Amino acid sequence: MREKFKAAGIHFLVGLVLLSAVFCLIYFVWYPAPFYRLSGGQDLMELIFGVDLILGPLLTWVVFNKKKPLRTNLWDVAVIACVQLAALGYGIYTVLQARPVFVGFEYDRFRVVHANEPDPKELLKARAVIQRGLPLSGPKLLGLRKPTDPVEKLNSTMLALGGVSEAAQANLWVPYEQVQSEVLAQAHPVQRLIDRFPTQADKIRQLLADHQLALDNAVYVPLIVKDAFWTVVLDKHQLDKPYYLDIDSFEN
């Protein structure tokens, strides 16, 4: 029995080291805060941990038997490890495809776009905006132009009704710099947010203090991330550095 636990323990430790590296990649690079929670990175990582960190060592514990020849035990563990690696590879691929790639300004709000949302064929039309392809180091800011003719507007509306948000329609993408004046026009002073949510005032002021934002310069725009509603806080003199608050700032 001791040998079983030892083999399973070694398997567990090796898996823990590997998954720790994967976790760092996901948490710090692909899904930087707060997107690890908002965009589903946490749920996907928990699934990967459950399959690779628990199921693998458990199977090793079941099949390992000191009465078997060493070669047989090594073969059994190798097969389990191969299955684990295949599952881990698929899990990493799934996480990569679901990662947040853009925070797009969608005319009067921001919306997070994930890698699996834009039509791959339409991405070819956005090469001028995404010359290096979809980002791998966290979501970047993006702008949207309005449809230029009735046909394009109708197509955009139908796609949105079908679940493809305007922010995920690559043919509408423009560099964020082109829409910063529109962002400022749609933004509201953060003081208004404090007045609307007095119970959240300390959280809002703490965010400003953490990032050295003056209240007089701070503005906000609502944010949609999948089914969640948050807030983007910006310095009106530096609109390319977003900060995020878990407050639903949409107004009815």
C-alpha positions as CSV (number, residue, x, y, z in Angstrom):
1,M,0.0,0.0,0.0
2,R,2.9,2.3,0.8
3,E,4.3,1.9,-2.7
4,K,0.9,2.8,-4.2
5,F,0.8,6.0,-2.3
6,K,4.4,6.8,-3.1
7,A,3.8,6.3,-6.9
8,A,0.6,8.3,-6.8
9,G,2.3,11.1,-4.8
10,I,5.2,11.3,-7.2
11,H,2.6,11.5,-10.1
12,F,0.8,14.2,-8.2
13,L,3.9,16.4,-7.6
14,V,5.0,16.1,-11.2
15,G,1.5,17.1,-12.3
16,L,1.4,20.0,-9.8
17,V,4.6,21.5,-11.2
18,L,3.4,21.3,-14.8
19,L,0.0,22.7,-14.0
20,S,1.5,25.5,-11.9
21,A,3.3,26.6,-15.1
22,V,0.1,26.4,-17.1
23,F,-1.7,28.4,-14.4
24,C,0.8,31.2,-14.5
25,L,0.5,31.4,-18.3
26,I,-3.3,31.6,-18.1
27,Y,-3.6,33.9,-15.1
28,F,-0.8,36.3,-15.9
29,V,-0.7,36.3,-19.7
30,W,-3.9,35.1,-21.4
31,Y,-6.4,36.1,-18.7
32,P,-4.9,39.0,-16.7
33,A,-7.1,40.3,-13.8
34,P,-10.0,40.7,-13.8
35,F,-10.6,38.6,-16.8
36,Y,-9.5,35.3,-15.2
37,R,-12.8,35.4,-13.4
38,L,-14.9,37.4,-15.8
39,S,-14.0,35.5,-19.0
40,G,-14.2,32.0,-17.5
41,G,-10.5,31.3,-17.1
42,Q,-11.1,30.2,-13.5
43,D,-13.8,27.7,-14.5
44,L,-11.6,26.2,-17.3
45,M,-8.6,26.0,-15.0
46,E,-10.5,24.3,-12.3
47,L,-11.6,21.7,-14.9
48,I,-8.1,21.1,-16.0
49,F,-6.8,20.8,-12.4
50,G,-9.6,18.3,-11.7
51,V,-8.8,16.1,-14.6
52,D,-5.0,16.2,-14.6
53,L,-4.2,16.7,-10.9
54,I,-6.7,14.3,-9.3
55,L,-7.7,11.7,-11.9
56,G,-4.1,11.0,-13.0
57,P,-2.6,10.2,-9.6
58,L,-5.8,8.3,-8.7
59,L,-5.4,6.1,-11.7
60,T,-1.7,5.6,-10.9
61,W,-2.8,4.5,-7.4
62,V,-5.2,2.0,-8.8
63,V,-2.9,0.3,-11.4
64,F,0.4,0.4,-9.5
65,N,1.3,-2.9,-8.0
66,K,4.7,-3.8,-6.6
67,K,4.1,-7.4,-7.5
68,K,4.2,-6.4,-11.2
69,P,7.5,-6.2,-13.1
70,L,9.0,-2.7,-13.0
71,R,8.6,-2.4,-16.8
72,T,4.9,-3.1,-16.5
73,N,4.4,-0.5,-13.8
74,L,6.3,2.0,-15.9
75,W,4.3,1.2,-19.0
76,D,1.0,1.6,-17.1
77,V,2.1,5.0,-15.7
78,A,3.3,6.1,-19.1
79,V,-0.1,5.3,-20.7
80,I,-1.8,7.3,-18.0
81,A,0.6,10.2,-18.4
82,C,0.0,10.2,-22.2
83,V,-3.8,10.4,-21.7
84,Q,-3.2,13.2,-19.2
85,L,-1.0,15.1,-21.5
86,A,-3.5,14.8,-24.3
87,A,-6.3,16.0,-22.0
88,L,-4.1,18.9,-20.8
89,G,-3.3,19.8,-24.4
90,Y,-6.9,19.9,-25.3
91,G,-7.7,21.9,-22.2
92,I,-5.0,24.5,-23.0
93,Y,-6.2,24.8,-26.5
94,T,-9.8,25.4,-25.2
95,V,-8.6,28.1,-22.8
96,L,-6.5,29.7,-25.6
97,Q,-9.5,29.8,-27.9
98,A,-11.8,31.3,-25.2
99,R,-9.3,34.0,-24.1
100,P,-10.2,37.7,-24.1
101,V,-8.5,39.5,-26.9
102,F,-10.1,42.9,-27.1
103,V,-12.0,45.4,-25.1
104,G,-14.0,47.1,-27.9
105,F,-15.7,50.4,-27.6
106,E,-19.2,49.6,-28.9
107,Y,-20.5,53.2,-29.5
108,D,-21.7,53.9,-25.9
109,R,-20.2,51.0,-23.9
110,F,-17.2,48.7,-23.8
111,R,-17.6,45.0,-24.6
112,V,-15.0,42.3,-24.2
113,V,-14.4,40.2,-27.3
114,H,-13.0,36.6,-27.0
115,A,-10.9,34.8,-29.5
116,N,-13.6,32.4,-30.5
117,E,-16.2,35.1,-31.3
118,P,-15.1,36.8,-34.5
119,D,-15.5,34.9,-37.8
120,P,-12.1,33.7,-38.9
121,K,-12.8,34.7,-42.4
122,E,-13.7,38.3,-41.3
123,L,-10.4,38.6,-39.5
124,L,-8.7,38.8,-42.8
125,K,-10.5,42.1,-43.4
126,A,-9.1,43.5,-40.2
127,R,-5.4,43.0,-41.0
128,A,-4.8,46.8,-40.9
129,V,-6.0,46.8,-37.3
130,I,-4.6,43.5,-36.1
131,Q,-1.4,43.2,-38.1
132,R,0.0,40.7,-35.7
133,G,-3.2,38.7,-35.3
134,L,-5.2,38.3,-32.2
135,P,-3.3,39.3,-29.0
136,L,-1.8,36.6,-26.8
137,S,-1.0,38.9,-23.8
138,G,-4.3,40.0,-22.6
139,P,-7.1,42.1,-24.2
140,K,-6.2,45.3,-26.1
141,L,-8.4,48.3,-26.6
142,L,-10.3,48.5,-29.9
143,G,-12.6,50.9,-31.7
144,L,-15.6,50.3,-33.9
145,R,-16.8,52.3,-36.9
146,K,-20.5,52.5,-37.7
147,P,-21.8,50.6,-40.8
148,T,-21.5,52.7,-43.9
149,D,-24.6,51.7,-45.8
150,P,-28.0,50.1,-45.2
151,V,-26.9,46.6,-46.4
152,E,-23.9,46.6,-44.0
153,K,-26.1,47.9,-41.2
154,L,-28.7,45.2,-41.8
155,N,-26.0,42.5,-41.9
156,S,-24.5,43.8,-38.7
157,T,-27.9,43.9,-37.0
158,M,-28.7,40.4,-38.0
159,L,-25.4,39.1,-36.7
160,A,-26.0,40.9,-33.4
161,L,-29.4,39.3,-33.1
162,G,-27.8,35.9,-33.9
163,G,-25.4,36.3,-31.0
164,V,-22.4,38.0,-32.7
165,S,-22.0,41.3,-31.0
166,E,-21.0,44.3,-33.0
167,A,-17.7,44.4,-31.1
168,A,-17.0,40.9,-32.4
169,Q,-17.6,41.8,-36.1
170,A,-14.1,42.2,-37.4
171,N,-15.1,44.2,-40.5
172,L,-16.1,47.1,-38.2
173,W,-12.9,47.2,-36.2
174,V,-10.8,50.4,-36.3
175,P,-7.8,51.4,-34.1
176,Y,-8.8,52.6,-30.7
177,E,-7.1,56.0,-31.3
178,Q,-9.8,56.8,-33.9
179,V,-12.6,56.6,-31.3
180,Q,-11.1,58.2,-28.3
181,S,-13.1,61.4,-28.8
182,E,-16.3,59.3,-28.9
183,V,-15.2,57.5,-25.7
184,L,-14.8,60.8,-24.0
185,A,-18.1,62.1,-25.3
186,Q,-20.0,59.0,-23.9
187,A,-18.1,58.9,-20.6
188,H,-19.5,60.2,-17.3
189,P,-17.6,61.7,-14.4
190,V,-16.7,59.1,-11.7
191,Q,-18.3,61.5,-9.1
192,R,-21.6,60.6,-10.7
193,L,-20.8,56.9,-10.1
194,I,-20.1,57.6,-6.5
195,D,-23.4,59.6,-6.2
196,R,-25.3,56.7,-7.8
197,F,-23.7,54.0,-5.6
198,P,-22.9,55.5,-2.2
199,T,-22.4,52.1,-0.7
200,Q,-19.6,51.4,-3.2
201,A,-17.9,54.8,-2.7
202,D,-15.0,53.4,-0.7
203,K,-14.3,50.8,-3.4
204,I,-14.4,53.4,-6.1
205,R,-12.1,55.8,-4.2
206,Q,-9.7,52.9,-3.5
207,L,-9.4,52.2,-7.2
208,L,-8.6,55.8,-7.9
209,A,-6.0,55.8,-5.1
210,D,-4.4,52.5,-6.3
211,H,-3.8,54.0,-9.7
212,Q,-3.2,57.6,-8.7
213,L,-6.2,58.9,-10.6
214,A,-7.6,62.3,-9.6
215,L,-11.3,62.3,-9.1
216,D,-11.7,65.4,-11.3
217,N,-10.0,63.6,-14.2
218,A,-11.7,60.2,-13.7
219,V,-14.5,59.1,-16.0
220,Y,-16.4,55.9,-16.6
221,V,-18.1,53.8,-19.3
222,P,-20.2,50.7,-18.8
223,L,-18.7,47.3,-19.7
224,I,-20.2,44.0,-20.9
225,V,-18.3,40.8,-20.4
226,K,-20.4,37.8,-21.5
227,D,-23.3,37.9,-19.0
228,A,-21.7,40.2,-16.5
229,F,-21.9,44.0,-16.3
230,W,-18.9,46.0,-15.0
231,T,-17.4,49.4,-15.4
232,V,-14.4,50.8,-17.1
233,V,-12.7,53.7,-15.4
234,L,-10.4,56.0,-17.4
235,D,-8.4,59.1,-17.0
236,K,-9.9,61.6,-19.4
237,H,-6.4,62.8,-20.3
238,Q,-5.1,59.2,-20.9
239,L,-7.9,57.1,-22.3
240,D,-5.7,54.2,-23.3
241,K,-5.3,52.8,-19.8
242,P,-8.5,51.2,-18.6
243,Y,-9.2,50.1,-15.0
244,Y,-12.1,47.8,-14.0
245,L,-14.8,47.9,-11.3
246,D,-17.3,45.2,-10.5
247,I,-20.2,47.6,-10.6
248,D,-23.1,47.6,-13.1
249,S,-23.1,51.2,-14.2
250,F,-25.7,50.9,-16.9
251,E,-28.6,53.3,-16.6
252,N,-32.1,52.3,-17.4
